[in-house]
Amino acid sequence: MTKSQGCRTGLLVTLLVVLVLGMGMLAILLFVSQARNTQWTFSTRGIVAIVELEGPIFDVRNQLQQLKNYADNSSVKAIVIRINSPGGAVAPSQELFEEVKKARRKGKKVVVSMGSVAASGGYYVACAADEIYANPGTITGSIGVIAEFPNIEGLMEKVGIRFETIKTGIYKDTGSAFRPMTEEEHKLVYEMLMDVYDQFVEAVAESRGMPIEDVKKYADGRVFSGRQARQYGFVDALGTQSDAIERAAKLAGIKGKPRILRKHKRRFPFGQYAEETLGQFLPAIRPTHTPVLYMLR
């Protein structure tokens, strides 16, 4: 073997070793990354699982799946839902509300811990819990429903654009951005809003054990502090997330310090910033002609 051939062979071996090591490192990283998103089942009894509800409530698939998994996990005795949300769309809020009630029917104790804000749809979800904890300065309440429809008819006239609409029914383009709503359309949408509003009030009254009329005294869209909410009967106690965890453990009959089960959320760089920023504009970029009801402060 010549000297040049030996050099080439050595280079190939080196490249092969580097490739193998690189693939090994990649496999390790993928395993660790996947492990961060795996909900491990512990053989030890007495676990309090944490579910986090952050930001506007639109896509709640992760939270729904977590609640289902924890409800079916015999090692999980209690669930603490940490809510830091101004609200969001009606249907996802109701889905979470119902999933929390299902977890309770399966024997799990559920306590909500309110962060900076847990209003409107965020409060709707909280009502399904056994108990609600808030900080004295938490912003909560905002019991109500809202539907917004942009009108850019004047702008279109200025730029010389006109839309022709062909529809199969007189109400099919209700909420169109290219014309004002009629009185009949206003009435139709208002009646729908009031039906959803009644659902919200009834859910709060039933969950909190309050007369509907007492709920309606504060169900006009107003917000109040955690301390006021405690005074009005909308939360059970003032305390931190740690207090909520201790209370959940006590309700579940856990002796001593409970084990905490928390799912870590995997994010790309700047992912959380982008998600939170986009969430602020979601109501403004919804499709036209489609009434979207929000429980969003």
KOLVEXVO-591279 format. One record per residue (C-alpha): residue in one letter; y negated, x negated, z negated. Coordinates in pm, whole numbers, plus 50000, padded with zeros to 5 digits. Example, Ala and Ser with C-alpha at 12.3 -4.5 7.8 and 13.67 -1.06 7.14 Angstrom:
// residues 2
A504504877049220
S501064863349286
//
This chain:
// residues 297
M500005000050000
T496634986350099
K493694984649866
S491875012750050
Q494955035150034
G495225028849660
C491585038549612
R492105070849804
T495215079249602
G493395072449275
L490495094549387
L492835123049476
V494595120549140
T491235120848960
L490085151549154
L493365169049079
V493025161948707
V489425174448707
L490495206148892
V493305213148647
L491035207348346
G488345229448499
M490795257648556
G492045253948199
M488515255748060
L487805286448273
A490935303548143
I489905296147784
L486405309647841
L487745341447999
F490145346247708
V487395341647449
S485045364547642
Q487695391547663
A488555387447298
R484955394647203
N485335429047360
T488755436747217
Q489085459946920
W491715443146707
T493955464646495
F494375450846144
S497455457045939
T495305457445626
R494165491445510
G490565500145432
I488455493145741
V484965506345815
A484235505746189
I480685502846324
V479495521246636
E476045512146764
L473865536846957
E470865517747088
G468115529047325
P467765560947531
I470915582147544
F472155584347903
D475395565447958
V477515568947644
R480945560147781
N481275529547558
Q480375548347241
L482695577147328
Q485585553247386
Q484915534847062
L484885567246865
K488175577747024
N489785544046954
Y488655543346592
A489715579446537
D493235570346654
N493385537846456
S495215544246129
S493685513145972
V490145526546020
K489275548945729
A485575554045794
I483025550246073
V479355541246042
I477185550146341
R474045529046358
I471445548946555
N468285533546693
S467365557846970
P464405580247065
G466785605247224
G467815610847583
A469635635547806
V471095667047653
A474715665447772
P475445629347657
S473945637347317
Q476205667747289
E479235647547398
L478655622547119
F478065650846872
E481415666446958
E483275633046952
V481995625846602
K483265659746488
K486665652246645
A486855619546450
R486115638346129
R488835663846206
K491255634546234
G490425624845879
K487765598145934
K484705597745714
V481555593145923
V478175581745794
V475085576746010
S472625548545943
M469225553946106
G467265523646220
S463665523046341
V463975556246522
A466655583046543
A464855612446694
S465585641846921
G468975635147086
G469495606746839
Y469115631246553
Y471385656046731
V474195630046722
A473485621646358
C473975657846250
A477705656246323
A478295630446048
D479425636745691
E476225621145562
I473015606645708
Y471175576445569
A467635567845681
N465115541445590
P461925555245433
G459975545545745
T462535557046003
I461035579546271
T463255610046310
G463095647146385
S461615656946722
I463945686746738
G463265701947078
V463945700247451
I461725690547743
A461945691648122
E459365673948338
F458755677148712
P456305654648898
N453945670149153
I452675646849427
E451545673849668
G447915661949658
L448925625949730
M451055636550028
E448125656150172
K445885625650148
V448295603550338
G449075630650593
I452705637150502
R454125672250487
F457655682650393
E459475711950548
T462135727150323
I465095748150435
K466975763850146
T469715789250085
G468085805849786
I464575811449653
Y465195789149349
K467085760949522
D464055737649534
T462735746349189
G460965715749055
S460155701249395
A457625673349376
F455925685649693
R454675719849578
P453615736749253
M456105758449066
T455795796149084
E455495818348776
E459065830348830
E460315794248840
H458405785648522
K460055815448352
L463495805748478
V463215769848355
Y461705780848024
E464605804647959
M467045776448027
L465115753247793
M465145779247517
D468915783447550
V469445745947504
Y466855745947224
D468835773047044
Q471985751847081
F470155722646919
V468805743446630
E472185760046571
A473935726246565
V471455712846308
A471625744146092
E475425745146090
S475855707746032
R473225705345759
G474115738145591
M470575751045638
P469395785845741
I468265786546105
E464805798346004
D464385768245773
V465305744946060
K462875762346296
K459995755246058
Y460245718846166
A461925723146507
D458705723146710
G459015687946847
R457275671146554
V458515638146417
F458635628446052
S459455597945843
G462775591745680
R461305600245343
Q459945633145476
A463295640545639
R464965635845301
Q462455659745146
Y462995686145418
G466785683345398
F467435666545733
V468965634745585
D471075629645274
A469785597045131
L467425568145183
G469065534445230
T469955505645459
Q472905500745689
S474685482145409
D474175512145183
A475645534645454
I478695511945485
E479245512245109
R478915550045103
A481365554245393
A483895532245213
K483495552244895
L483945585445078
A487115571645239
G488485560244903
I488425523244991
K488675501244684
G486635469444676
K484695454944964
P485795470545295
R486705451545610
I484175456345890
L485295462746247
R482545458346503
K482755456246880
H480595428447022
K478795438047337
R478975412747617
R475695407447801
F474395385748078
P471255364848017
F468205387747989
G470595417448016
Q469355435247705
Y465715430747805
A466395444848152
E468385474148010
E465725483447757
T462935480048013
L464755501348268
G465465527448004
Q461735533547961
F461425543648327
L464615563948372
P462895597748325
A460405588648599
I462995579548864
R465315609348837
P466015628849161
T463605656949252
H464715693449275
T467155687548989
P466115700548645
V466995673148396
L466675683648034
Y465755657147782
M465865654747409
L463645624147425
R460555616847220
//
